Amino acid sequence: MPEAGMFVLLDIGGTGLNGEEFASRLLEEHYVSMMPGTSFGQVAKNLVRMSVTVPEDSIIEACDRIARFARSLNYRAESLVS
């Protein structure tokens, strides 16, 4: 695990939700917090940012929850967690 900060930007455009909707619902429904891409401007409206600076088991659990949420939206979830 890196000592410094590490982030992943996920393109969630195929889900039918924008980054704000995706992040809000993911937090409300699965208790995983992500930052909407619009925090970096409208060009990133279909992105969400995930921080991976927590212990590995927490990252794995968060990825499982993200995949479950994405599947509920009929999206190819494996592209989010690979």
PDB file of N, CA, C and O in Angstrom:
ATOM      1  N   MET A   1       0.841  -1.169   0.000  1.00  0.00           N
ATOM      2  CA  MET A   1       0.000   0.000   0.000  1.00  0.00           C
ATOM      3  C   MET A   1       0.890   1.238   0.000  1.00  0.00           C
ATOM      4  O   MET A   1       1.832   1.324   0.788  1.00  0.00           O
ATOM      5  N   PRO A   2       0.600   2.193  -0.874  1.00  0.00           N
ATOM      6  CA  PRO A   2       1.431   3.398  -0.915  1.00  0.00           C
ATOM      7  C   PRO A   2       1.316   4.218   0.368  1.00  0.00           C
ATOM      8  O   PRO A   2       0.278   4.210   1.030  1.00  0.00           O
ATOM      9  N   GLU A   3       2.372   4.912   0.704  1.00  0.00           N
ATOM     10  CA  GLU A   3       2.370   5.787   1.875  1.00  0.00           C
ATOM     11  C   GLU A   3       1.651   7.099   1.582  1.00  0.00           C
ATOM     12  O   GLU A   3       1.102   7.715   2.496  1.00  0.00           O
ATOM     13  N   ALA A   4       1.644   7.529   0.342  1.00  0.00           N
ATOM     14  CA  ALA A   4       1.033   8.805  -0.043  1.00  0.00           C
ATOM     15  C   ALA A   4      -0.406   8.589  -0.500  1.00  0.00           C
ATOM     16  O   ALA A   4      -0.883   7.456  -0.564  1.00  0.00           O
ATOM     17  N   GLY A   5      -1.087   9.681  -0.815  1.00  0.00           N
ATOM     18  CA  GLY A   5      -2.459   9.601  -1.288  1.00  0.00           C
ATOM     19  C   GLY A   5      -2.549   8.943  -2.654  1.00  0.00           C
ATOM     20  O   GLY A   5      -1.635   9.044  -3.472  1.00  0.00           O
ATOM     21  N   MET A   6      -3.656   8.276  -2.884  1.00  0.00           N
ATOM     22  CA  MET A   6      -3.871   7.605  -4.155  1.00  0.00           C
ATOM     23  C   MET A   6      -5.358   7.713  -4.470  1.00  0.00           C
ATOM     24  O   MET A   6      -6.207   7.465  -3.614  1.00  0.00           O
ATOM     25  N   PHE A   7      -5.658   8.086  -5.704  1.00  0.00           N
ATOM     26  CA  PHE A   7      -7.044   8.258  -6.107  1.00  0.00           C
ATOM     27  C   PHE A   7      -7.300   7.524  -7.412  1.00  0.00           C
ATOM     28  O   PHE A   7      -6.394   7.321  -8.221  1.00  0.00           O
ATOM     29  N   VAL A   8      -8.560   7.130  -7.600  1.00  0.00           N
ATOM     30  CA  VAL A   8      -9.005   6.486  -8.832  1.00  0.00           C
ATOM     31  C   VAL A   8     -10.193   7.283  -9.344  1.00  0.00           C
ATOM     32  O   VAL A   8     -11.119   7.579  -8.589  1.00  0.00           O
ATOM     33  N   LEU A   9     -10.170   7.629 -10.622  1.00  0.00           N
ATOM     34  CA  LEU A   9     -11.321   8.259 -11.260  1.00  0.00           C
ATOM     35  C   LEU A   9     -12.067   7.187 -12.039  1.00  0.00           C
ATOM     36  O   LEU A   9     -11.491   6.505 -12.887  1.00  0.00           O
ATOM     37  N   LEU A  10     -13.344   7.047 -11.745  1.00  0.00           N
ATOM     38  CA  LEU A  10     -14.178   6.052 -12.419  1.00  0.00           C
ATOM     39  C   LEU A  10     -15.136   6.753 -13.371  1.00  0.00           C
ATOM     40  O   LEU A  10     -15.801   7.715 -12.988  1.00  0.00           O
ATOM     41  N   ASP A  11     -15.208   6.280 -14.602  1.00  0.00           N
ATOM     42  CA  ASP A  11     -16.161   6.792 -15.580  1.00  0.00           C
ATOM     43  C   ASP A  11     -17.463   6.027 -15.397  1.00  0.00           C
ATOM     44  O   ASP A  11     -17.534   4.836 -15.700  1.00  0.00           O
ATOM     45  N   ILE A  12     -18.478   6.697 -14.910  1.00  0.00           N
ATOM     46  CA  ILE A  12     -19.765   6.058 -14.641  1.00  0.00           C
ATOM     47  C   ILE A  12     -20.819   6.514 -15.653  1.00  0.00           C
ATOM     48  O   ILE A  12     -22.017   6.365 -15.413  1.00  0.00           O
ATOM     49  N   GLY A  13     -20.376   7.069 -16.780  1.00  0.00           N
ATOM     50  CA  GLY A  13     -21.287   7.591 -17.790  1.00  0.00           C
ATOM     51  C   GLY A  13     -22.294   6.581 -18.306  1.00  0.00           C
ATOM     52  O   GLY A  13     -23.415   6.955 -18.652  1.00  0.00           O
ATOM     53  N   GLY A  14     -21.923   5.308 -18.365  1.00  0.00           N
ATOM     54  CA  GLY A  14     -22.821   4.280 -18.880  1.00  0.00           C
ATOM     55  C   GLY A  14     -23.910   3.853 -17.917  1.00  0.00           C
ATOM     56  O   GLY A  14     -24.751   3.025 -18.267  1.00  0.00           O
ATOM     57  N   THR A  15     -23.912   4.399 -16.713  1.00  0.00           N
ATOM     58  CA  THR A  15     -24.903   3.992 -15.712  1.00  0.00           C
ATOM     59  C   THR A  15     -26.232   4.709 -15.856  1.00  0.00           C
ATOM     60  O   THR A  15     -27.233   4.288 -15.277  1.00  0.00           O
ATOM     61  N   GLY A  16     -26.249   5.793 -16.627  1.00  0.00           N
ATOM     62  CA  GLY A  16     -27.457   6.600 -16.712  1.00  0.00           C
ATOM     63  C   GLY A  16     -27.512   7.673 -15.639  1.00  0.00           C
ATOM     64  O   GLY A  16     -28.454   8.465 -15.600  1.00  0.00           O
ATOM     65  N   LEU A  17     -26.509   7.705 -14.768  1.00  0.00           N
ATOM     66  CA  LEU A  17     -26.424   8.715 -13.716  1.00  0.00           C
ATOM     67  C   LEU A  17     -25.210   9.596 -13.969  1.00  0.00           C
ATOM     68  O   LEU A  17     -24.221   9.150 -14.549  1.00  0.00           O
ATOM     69  N   ASN A  18     -25.290  10.861 -13.527  1.00  0.00           N
ATOM     70  CA  ASN A  18     -24.084  11.679 -13.557  1.00  0.00           C
ATOM     71  C   ASN A  18     -23.310  11.429 -12.264  1.00  0.00           C
ATOM     72  O   ASN A  18     -23.781  10.704 -11.387  1.00  0.00           O
ATOM     73  N   GLY A  19     -22.147  12.015 -12.146  1.00  0.00           N
ATOM     74  CA  GLY A  19     -21.296  11.778 -10.990  1.00  0.00           C
ATOM     75  C   GLY A  19     -21.941  12.152  -9.670  1.00  0.00           C
ATOM     76  O   GLY A  19     -21.777  11.447  -8.674  1.00  0.00           O
ATOM     77  N   GLU A  20     -22.675  13.260  -9.655  1.00  0.00           N
ATOM     78  CA  GLU A  20     -23.331  13.693  -8.416  1.00  0.00           C
ATOM     79  C   GLU A  20     -24.408  12.703  -7.991  1.00  0.00           C
ATOM     80  O   GLU A  20     -24.497  12.344  -6.817  1.00  0.00           O
ATOM     81  N   GLU A  21     -25.223  12.264  -8.942  1.00  0.00           N
ATOM     82  CA  GLU A  21     -26.277  11.290  -8.632  1.00  0.00           C
ATOM     83  C   GLU A  21     -25.680   9.962  -8.177  1.00  0.00           C
ATOM     84  O   GLU A  21     -26.139   9.363  -7.204  1.00  0.00           O
ATOM     85  N   PHE A  22     -24.650   9.510  -8.894  1.00  0.00           N
ATOM     86  CA  PHE A  22     -24.005   8.237  -8.565  1.00  0.00           C
ATOM     87  C   PHE A  22     -23.427   8.288  -7.155  1.00  0.00           C
ATOM     88  O   PHE A  22     -23.672   7.390  -6.349  1.00  0.00           O
ATOM     89  N   ALA A  23     -22.663   9.334  -6.856  1.00  0.00           N
ATOM     90  CA  ALA A  23     -22.026   9.458  -5.537  1.00  0.00           C
ATOM     91  C   ALA A  23     -23.064   9.558  -4.427  1.00  0.00           C
ATOM     92  O   ALA A  23     -22.907   8.944  -3.372  1.00  0.00           O
ATOM     93  N   SER A  24     -24.116  10.324  -4.658  1.00  0.00           N
ATOM     94  CA  SER A  24     -25.156  10.499  -3.645  1.00  0.00           C
ATOM     95  C   SER A  24     -25.877   9.182  -3.361  1.00  0.00           C
ATOM     96  O   SER A  24     -26.064   8.812  -2.202  1.00  0.00           O
ATOM     97  N   ARG A  25     -26.278   8.481  -4.410  1.00  0.00           N
ATOM     98  CA  ARG A  25     -26.990   7.211  -4.219  1.00  0.00           C
ATOM     99  C   ARG A  25     -26.092   6.132  -3.634  1.00  0.00           C
ATOM    100  O   ARG A  25     -26.533   5.341  -2.800  1.00  0.00           O
ATOM    101  N   LEU A  26     -24.832   6.094  -4.065  1.00  0.00           N
ATOM    102  CA  LEU A  26     -23.895   5.110  -3.531  1.00  0.00           C
ATOM    103  C   LEU A  26     -23.724   5.299  -2.027  1.00  0.00           C
ATOM    104  O   LEU A  26     -23.689   4.323  -1.278  1.00  0.00           O
ATOM    105  N   LEU A  27     -23.618   6.536  -1.590  1.00  0.00           N
ATOM    106  CA  LEU A  27     -23.488   6.816  -0.161  1.00  0.00           C
ATOM    107  C   LEU A  27     -24.767   6.439   0.582  1.00  0.00           C
ATOM    108  O   LEU A  27     -24.719   5.785   1.624  1.00  0.00           O
ATOM    109  N   GLU A  28     -25.899   6.853   0.043  1.00  0.00           N
ATOM    110  CA  GLU A  28     -27.185   6.608   0.703  1.00  0.00           C
ATOM    111  C   GLU A  28     -27.545   5.123   0.749  1.00  0.00           C
ATOM    112  O   GLU A  28     -28.057   4.639   1.759  1.00  0.00           O
ATOM    113  N   GLU A  29     -27.282   4.408  -0.331  1.00  0.00           N
ATOM    114  CA  GLU A  29     -27.726   3.018  -0.440  1.00  0.00           C
ATOM    115  C   GLU A  29     -26.685   1.986  -0.002  1.00  0.00           C
ATOM    116  O   GLU A  29     -27.041   0.888   0.426  1.00  0.00           O
ATOM    117  N   HIS A  30     -25.389   2.340  -0.111  1.00  0.00           N
ATOM    118  CA  HIS A  30     -24.338   1.347   0.165  1.00  0.00           C
ATOM    119  C   HIS A  30     -23.254   1.855   1.111  1.00  0.00           C
ATOM    120  O   HIS A  30     -22.288   1.143   1.385  1.00  0.00           O
ATOM    121  N   TYR A  31     -23.404   3.070   1.607  1.00  0.00           N
ATOM    122  CA  TYR A  31     -22.486   3.642   2.611  1.00  0.00           C
ATOM    123  C   TYR A  31     -21.037   3.726   2.130  1.00  0.00           C
ATOM    124  O   TYR A  31     -20.101   3.521   2.903  1.00  0.00           O
ATOM    125  N   VAL A  32     -20.869   4.030   0.838  1.00  0.00           N
ATOM    126  CA  VAL A  32     -19.537   4.259   0.272  1.00  0.00           C
ATOM    127  C   VAL A  32     -19.498   5.706  -0.205  1.00  0.00           C
ATOM    128  O   VAL A  32     -20.352   6.138  -0.978  1.00  0.00           O
ATOM    129  N   SER A  33     -18.514   6.437   0.255  1.00  0.00           N
ATOM    130  CA  SER A  33     -18.393   7.851  -0.084  1.00  0.00           C
ATOM    131  C   SER A  33     -17.406   8.052  -1.225  1.00  0.00           C
ATOM    132  O   SER A  33     -16.277   7.562  -1.187  1.00  0.00           O
ATOM    133  N   MET A  34     -17.856   8.783  -2.243  1.00  0.00           N
ATOM    134  CA  MET A  34     -17.010   9.159  -3.380  1.00  0.00           C
ATOM    135  C   MET A  34     -17.254  10.628  -3.671  1.00  0.00           C
ATOM    136  O   MET A  34     -18.289  11.182  -3.301  1.00  0.00           O
ATOM    137  N   MET A  35     -16.301  11.251  -4.332  1.00  0.00           N
ATOM    138  CA  MET A  35     -16.444  12.655  -4.706  1.00  0.00           C
ATOM    139  C   MET A  35     -16.912  12.737  -6.159  1.00  0.00           C
ATOM    140  O   MET A  35     -16.309  12.124  -7.040  1.00  0.00           O
ATOM    141  N   PRO A  36     -17.992  13.495  -6.415  1.00  0.00           N
ATOM    142  CA  PRO A  36     -18.430  13.661  -7.801  1.00  0.00           C
ATOM    143  C   PRO A  36     -17.359  14.378  -8.619  1.00  0.00           C
ATOM    144  O   PRO A  36     -16.660  15.255  -8.111  1.00  0.00           O
ATOM    145  N   GLY A  37     -17.242  14.002  -9.870  1.00  0.00           N
ATOM    146  CA  GLY A  37     -16.261  14.632 -10.745  1.00  0.00           C
ATOM    147  C   GLY A  37     -16.487  16.112 -10.956  1.00  0.00           C
ATOM    148  O   GLY A  37     -15.546  16.840 -11.272  1.00  0.00           O
ATOM    149  N   THR A  38     -17.719  16.577 -10.789  1.00  0.00           N
ATOM    150  CA  THR A  38     -17.999  17.997 -10.993  1.00  0.00           C
ATOM    151  C   THR A  38     -17.240  18.882 -10.013  1.00  0.00           C
ATOM    152  O   THR A  38     -17.174  20.096 -10.202  1.00  0.00           O
ATOM    153  N   SER A  39     -16.674  18.299  -8.984  1.00  0.00           N
ATOM    154  CA  SER A  39     -15.808  19.063  -8.083  1.00  0.00           C
ATOM    155  C   SER A  39     -14.595  19.595  -8.842  1.00  0.00           C
ATOM    156  O   SER A  39     -13.932  20.527  -8.388  1.00  0.00           O
ATOM    157  N   PHE A  40     -14.308  18.997 -10.001  1.00  0.00           N
ATOM    158  CA  PHE A  40     -13.169  19.387 -10.829  1.00  0.00           C
ATOM    159  C   PHE A  40     -13.616  20.080 -12.110  1.00  0.00           C
ATOM    160  O   PHE A  40     -12.800  20.313 -13.001  1.00  0.00           O
ATOM    161  N   GLY A  41     -14.900  20.412 -12.216  1.00  0.00           N
ATOM    162  CA  GLY A  41     -15.440  21.092 -13.387  1.00  0.00           C
ATOM    163  C   GLY A  41     -16.428  20.218 -14.141  1.00  0.00           C
ATOM    164  O   GLY A  41     -16.457  19.000 -13.969  1.00  0.00           O
ATOM    165  N   GLN A  42     -17.237  20.855 -14.978  1.00  0.00           N
ATOM    166  CA  GLN A  42     -18.286  20.152 -15.720  1.00  0.00           C
ATOM    167  C   GLN A  42     -17.742  19.119 -16.698  1.00  0.00           C
ATOM    168  O   GLN A  42     -18.454  18.185 -17.066  1.00  0.00           O
ATOM    169  N   VAL A  43     -16.499  19.272 -17.120  1.00  0.00           N
ATOM    170  CA  VAL A  43     -15.905  18.304 -18.039  1.00  0.00           C
ATOM    171  C   VAL A  43     -15.837  16.913 -17.409  1.00  0.00           C
ATOM    172  O   VAL A  43     -15.753  15.911 -18.118  1.00  0.00           O
ATOM    173  N   ALA A  44     -15.875  16.855 -16.086  1.00  0.00           N
ATOM    174  CA  ALA A  44     -15.778  15.581 -15.359  1.00  0.00           C
ATOM    175  C   ALA A  44     -17.121  15.145 -14.781  1.00  0.00           C
ATOM    176  O   ALA A  44     -17.161  14.425 -13.783  1.00  0.00           O
ATOM    177  N   LYS A  45     -18.215  15.571 -15.396  1.00  0.00           N
ATOM    178  CA  LYS A  45     -19.541  15.301 -14.828  1.00  0.00           C
ATOM    179  C   LYS A  45     -19.899  13.817 -14.782  1.00  0.00           C
ATOM    180  O   LYS A  45     -20.748  13.418 -13.986  1.00  0.00           O
ATOM    181  N   ASN A  46     -19.268  12.993 -15.621  1.00  0.00           N
ATOM    182  CA  ASN A  46     -19.549  11.553 -15.627  1.00  0.00           C
ATOM    183  C   ASN A  46     -18.471  10.746 -14.919  1.00  0.00           C
ATOM    184  O   ASN A  46     -18.308   9.553 -15.178  1.00  0.00           O
ATOM    185  N   LEU A  47     -17.736  11.401 -14.022  1.00  0.00           N
ATOM    186  CA  LEU A  47     -16.686  10.736 -13.257  1.00  0.00           C
ATOM    187  C   LEU A  47     -16.975  10.843 -11.769  1.00  0.00           C
ATOM    188  O   LEU A  47     -17.657  11.764 -11.319  1.00  0.00           O
ATOM    189  N   VAL A  48     -16.451   9.896 -11.016  1.00  0.00           N
ATOM    190  CA  VAL A  48     -16.425   9.979  -9.554  1.00  0.00           C
ATOM    191  C   VAL A  48     -14.998   9.658  -9.123  1.00  0.00           C
ATOM    192  O   VAL A  48     -14.292   8.902  -9.790  1.00  0.00           O
ATOM    193  N   ARG A  49     -14.586  10.238  -8.005  1.00  0.00           N
ATOM    194  CA  ARG A  49     -13.228  10.007  -7.504  1.00  0.00           C
ATOM    195  C   ARG A  49     -13.286   9.186  -6.233  1.00  0.00           C
ATOM    196  O   ARG A  49     -14.021   9.501  -5.297  1.00  0.00           O
ATOM    197  N   MET A  50     -12.499   8.134  -6.221  1.00  0.00           N
ATOM    198  CA  MET A  50     -12.415   7.229  -5.076  1.00  0.00           C
ATOM    199  C   MET A  50     -11.025   7.345  -4.473  1.00  0.00           C
ATOM    200  O   MET A  50     -10.025   7.244  -5.185  1.00  0.00           O
ATOM    201  N   SER A  51     -10.958   7.554  -3.180  1.00  0.00           N
ATOM    202  CA  SER A  51      -9.687   7.570  -2.470  1.00  0.00           C
ATOM    203  C   SER A  51      -9.353   6.147  -2.052  1.00  0.00           C
ATOM    204  O   SER A  51     -10.199   5.439  -1.506  1.00  0.00           O
ATOM    205  N   VAL A  52      -8.130   5.731  -2.306  1.00  0.00           N
ATOM    206  CA  VAL A  52      -7.714   4.379  -1.930  1.00  0.00           C
ATOM    207  C   VAL A  52      -6.580   4.452  -0.906  1.00  0.00           C
ATOM    208  O   VAL A  52      -5.552   3.789  -1.039  1.00  0.00           O
ATOM    209  N   THR A  53      -6.797   5.271   0.108  1.00  0.00           N
ATOM    210  CA  THR A  53      -5.783   5.471   1.152  1.00  0.00           C
ATOM    211  C   THR A  53      -6.165   4.803   2.461  1.00  0.00           C
ATOM    212  O   THR A  53      -5.578   5.089   3.504  1.00  0.00           O
ATOM    213  N   VAL A  54      -7.131   3.928   2.409  1.00  0.00           N
ATOM    214  CA  VAL A  54      -7.570   3.193   3.598  1.00  0.00           C
ATOM    215  C   VAL A  54      -6.992   1.779   3.531  1.00  0.00           C
ATOM    216  O   VAL A  54      -6.432   1.400   2.502  1.00  0.00           O
ATOM    217  N   PRO A  55      -7.110   1.000   4.586  1.00  0.00           N
ATOM    218  CA  PRO A  55      -6.591  -0.374   4.553  1.00  0.00           C
ATOM    219  C   PRO A  55      -7.191  -1.191   3.404  1.00  0.00           C
ATOM    220  O   PRO A  55      -8.328  -0.968   2.988  1.00  0.00           O
ATOM    221  N   GLU A  56      -6.406  -2.129   2.910  1.00  0.00           N
ATOM    222  CA  GLU A  56      -6.795  -2.921   1.745  1.00  0.00           C
ATOM    223  C   GLU A  56      -8.140  -3.620   1.919  1.00  0.00           C
ATOM    224  O   GLU A  56      -8.918  -3.678   0.967  1.00  0.00           O
ATOM    225  N   ASP A  57      -8.437  -4.149   3.099  1.00  0.00           N
ATOM    226  CA  ASP A  57      -9.721  -4.832   3.295  1.00  0.00           C
ATOM    227  C   ASP A  57     -10.888  -3.865   3.147  1.00  0.00           C
ATOM    228  O   ASP A  57     -11.962  -4.263   2.696  1.00  0.00           O
ATOM    229  N   SER A  58     -10.698  -2.606   3.516  1.00  0.00           N
ATOM    230  CA  SER A  58     -11.746  -1.592   3.336  1.00  0.00           C
ATOM    231  C   SER A  58     -11.948  -1.274   1.861  1.00  0.00           C
ATOM    232  O   SER A  58     -13.079  -1.069   1.419  1.00  0.00           O
ATOM    233  N   ILE A  59     -10.864  -1.233   1.100  1.00  0.00           N
ATOM    234  CA  ILE A  59     -10.958  -0.982  -0.341  1.00  0.00           C
ATOM    235  C   ILE A  59     -11.702  -2.127  -1.019  1.00  0.00           C
ATOM    236  O   ILE A  59     -12.562  -1.894  -1.869  1.00  0.00           O
ATOM    237  N   ILE A  60     -11.377  -3.348  -0.650  1.00  0.00           N
ATOM    238  CA  ILE A  60     -12.044  -4.517  -1.233  1.00  0.00           C
ATOM    239  C   ILE A  60     -13.538  -4.486  -0.929  1.00  0.00           C
ATOM    240  O   ILE A  60     -14.355  -4.729  -1.817  1.00  0.00           O
ATOM    241  N   GLU A  61     -13.898  -4.192   0.303  1.00  0.00           N
ATOM    242  CA  GLU A  61     -15.315  -4.104   0.678  1.00  0.00           C
ATOM    243  C   GLU A  61     -16.012  -2.990  -0.097  1.00  0.00           C
ATOM    244  O   GLU A  61     -17.125  -3.182  -0.588  1.00  0.00           O
ATOM    245  N   ALA A  62     -15.374  -1.834  -0.211  1.00  0.00           N
ATOM    246  CA  ALA A  62     -15.964  -0.722  -0.959  1.00  0.00           C
ATOM    247  C   ALA A  62     -16.165  -1.106  -2.422  1.00  0.00           C
ATOM    248  O   ALA A  62     -17.205  -0.796  -3.004  1.00  0.00           O
ATOM    249  N   CYS A  63     -15.186  -1.774  -3.019  1.00  0.00           N
ATOM    250  CA  CYS A  63     -15.310  -2.202  -4.418  1.00  0.00           C
ATOM    251  C   CYS A  63     -16.453  -3.195  -4.595  1.00  0.00           C
ATOM    252  O   CYS A  63     -17.169  -3.139  -5.595  1.00  0.00           O
ATOM    253  N   ASP A  64     -16.631  -4.095  -3.647  1.00  0.00           N
ATOM    254  CA  ASP A  64     -17.760  -5.026  -3.698  1.00  0.00           C
ATOM    255  C   ASP A  64     -19.080  -4.266  -3.659  1.00  0.00           C
ATOM    256  O   ASP A  64     -20.005  -4.587  -4.405  1.00  0.00           O
ATOM    257  N   ARG A  65     -19.171  -3.270  -2.799  1.00  0.00           N
ATOM    258  CA  ARG A  65     -20.401  -2.473  -2.695  1.00  0.00           C
ATOM    259  C   ARG A  65     -20.641  -1.662  -3.965  1.00  0.00           C
ATOM    260  O   ARG A  65     -21.775  -1.560  -4.433  1.00  0.00           O
ATOM    261  N   ILE A  66     -19.578  -1.086  -4.523  1.00  0.00           N
ATOM    262  CA  ILE A  66     -19.703  -0.325  -5.772  1.00  0.00           C
ATOM    263  C   ILE A  66     -20.193  -1.244  -6.886  1.00  0.00           C
ATOM    264  O   ILE A  66     -21.064  -0.862  -7.667  1.00  0.00           O
ATOM    265  N   ALA A  67     -19.641  -2.446  -6.963  1.00  0.00           N
ATOM    266  CA  ALA A  67     -20.059  -3.407  -7.990  1.00  0.00           C
ATOM    267  C   ALA A  67     -21.529  -3.781  -7.827  1.00  0.00           C
ATOM    268  O   ALA A  67     -22.260  -3.851  -8.815  1.00  0.00           O
ATOM    269  N   ARG A  68     -21.970  -4.024  -6.594  1.00  0.00           N
ATOM    270  CA  ARG A  68     -23.390  -4.347  -6.355  1.00  0.00           C
ATOM    271  C   ARG A  68     -24.278  -3.194  -6.812  1.00  0.00           C
ATOM    272  O   ARG A  68     -25.303  -3.408  -7.459  1.00  0.00           O
ATOM    273  N   PHE A  69     -23.878  -1.972  -6.473  1.00  0.00           N
ATOM    274  CA  PHE A  69     -24.663  -0.802  -6.873  1.00  0.00           C
ATOM    275  C   PHE A  69     -24.699  -0.687  -8.396  1.00  0.00           C
ATOM    276  O   PHE A  69     -25.761  -0.471  -8.979  1.00  0.00           O
ATOM    277  N   ALA A  70     -23.543  -0.831  -9.035  1.00  0.00           N
ATOM    278  CA  ALA A  70     -23.490  -0.725 -10.490  1.00  0.00           C
ATOM    279  C   ALA A  70     -24.348  -1.802 -11.146  1.00  0.00           C
ATOM    280  O   ALA A  70     -25.041  -1.531 -12.127  1.00  0.00           O
ATOM    281  N   ARG A  71     -24.305  -3.018 -10.612  1.00  0.00           N
ATOM    282  CA  ARG A  71     -25.155  -4.093 -11.163  1.00  0.00           C
ATOM    283  C   ARG A  71     -26.630  -3.738 -11.044  1.00  0.00           C
ATOM    284  O   ARG A  71     -27.422  -4.063 -11.929  1.00  0.00           O
ATOM    285  N   SER A  72     -26.998  -3.081  -9.966  1.00  0.00           N
ATOM    286  CA  SER A  72     -28.402  -2.692  -9.793  1.00  0.00           C
ATOM    287  C   SER A  72     -28.824  -1.671 -10.848  1.00  0.00           C
ATOM    288  O   SER A  72     -30.015  -1.482 -11.094  1.00  0.00           O
ATOM    289  N   LEU A  73     -27.848  -1.017 -11.465  1.00  0.00           N
ATOM    290  CA  LEU A  73     -28.121  -0.046 -12.529  1.00  0.00           C
ATOM    291  C   LEU A  73     -27.968  -0.683 -13.909  1.00  0.00           C
ATOM    292  O   LEU A  73     -28.013   0.013 -14.924  1.00  0.00           O
ATOM    293  N   ASN A  74     -27.787  -2.012 -13.947  1.00  0.00           N
ATOM    294  CA  ASN A  74     -27.600  -2.760 -15.196  1.00  0.00           C
ATOM    295  C   ASN A  74     -26.387  -2.281 -15.974  1.00  0.00           C
ATOM    296  O   ASN A  74     -26.425  -2.164 -17.199  1.00  0.00           O
ATOM    297  N   TYR A  75     -25.315  -2.007 -15.251  1.00  0.00           N
ATOM    298  CA  TYR A  75     -24.061  -1.552 -15.848  1.00  0.00           C
ATOM    299  C   TYR A  75     -23.053  -2.676 -15.749  1.00  0.00           C
ATOM    300  O   TYR A  75     -23.157  -3.513 -14.852  1.00  0.00           O
ATOM    301  N   ARG A  76     -22.095  -2.719 -16.629  1.00  0.00           N
ATOM    302  CA  ARG A  76     -21.047  -3.742 -16.584  1.00  0.00           C
ATOM    303  C   ARG A  76     -20.115  -3.439 -15.428  1.00  0.00           C
ATOM    304  O   ARG A  76     -19.099  -2.766 -15.599  1.00  0.00           O
ATOM    305  N   ALA A  77     -20.458  -3.928 -14.266  1.00  0.00           N
ATOM    306  CA  ALA A  77     -19.754  -3.596 -13.033  1.00  0.00           C
ATOM    307  C   ALA A  77     -18.302  -4.019 -13.035  1.00  0.00           C
ATOM    308  O   ALA A  77     -17.487  -3.395 -12.356  1.00  0.00           O
ATOM    309  N   GLU A  78     -17.949  -5.063 -13.777  1.00  0.00           N
ATOM    310  CA  GLU A  78     -16.554  -5.495 -13.749  1.00  0.00           C
ATOM    311  C   GLU A  78     -15.618  -4.400 -14.235  1.00  0.00           C
ATOM    312  O   GLU A  78     -14.449  -4.389 -13.849  1.00  0.00           O
ATOM    313  N   SER A  79     -16.087  -3.485 -15.065  1.00  0.00           N
ATOM    314  CA  SER A  79     -15.225  -2.400 -15.527  1.00  0.00           C
ATOM    315  C   SER A  79     -14.942  -1.401 -14.414  1.00  0.00           C
ATOM    316  O   SER A  79     -13.982  -0.635 -14.510  1.00  0.00           O
ATOM    317  N   LEU A  80     -15.749  -1.391 -13.370  1.00  0.00           N
ATOM    318  CA  LEU A  80     -15.528  -0.479 -12.249  1.00  0.00           C
ATOM    319  C   LEU A  80     -14.569  -1.039 -11.217  1.00  0.00           C
ATOM    320  O   LEU A  80     -13.957  -0.274 -10.471  1.00  0.00           O
ATOM    321  N   VAL A  81     -14.424  -2.336 -11.155  1.00  0.00           N
ATOM    322  CA  VAL A  81     -13.623  -2.924 -10.079  1.00  0.00           C
ATOM    323  C   VAL A  81     -12.421  -3.705 -10.578  1.00  0.00           C
ATOM    324  O   VAL A  81     -11.767  -4.385  -9.788  1.00  0.00           O
ATOM    325  N   SER A  82     -12.114  -3.629 -11.847  1.00  0.00           N
ATOM    326  CA  SER A  82     -10.941  -4.358 -12.335  1.00  0.00           C
ATOM    327  C   SER A  82      -9.715  -3.485 -12.325  1.00  0.00           C
ATOM    328  O   SER A  82      -8.634  -3.935 -12.704  1.00  0.00           O
TER     329      SER A  82
END
